[in-house]
Amino acid sequence: MKNILYIGRHPEILETVVRLINNNEDWFGAGAETDETAMELFQSINFHIVLLGCGIEPESEEKLRTFFATTNPNCRIVQHYGGGSGLLKNEILSALENHNMV
């Protein structure tokens, strides 16, 4: 089971992305709207991938990337640009394959 954290500022998109992640039986998805929630989740669950969604301010993104890299350097951080379930799946699979996590 691969654990995937999605961070996004838009509740509807966050809900949709987490649902799509959880549609794959090999993945567990969780979502966070705020930096604080994301960091709390990250400390309590061993995430393999973090997806950074839309609406994250540059300062927050830098803070989150630093926190994730320091807390778990093996976790892959991926910019998620949207575009539907096919792109999401490809982003996740690519991150897993590129880091021998398949």
Buried (B, 14 or more C-beta within 10 A) or exposed (E): EBBBBBBBBBEEBBEBBBEBBBEBEEBBBBBBBEBEBBBEBBEEEEBBBBBBBBEBEEEBBEBBEEBBEEEBEEBBBBEBEEEEBEEBBEBBEEBBEEEEBE
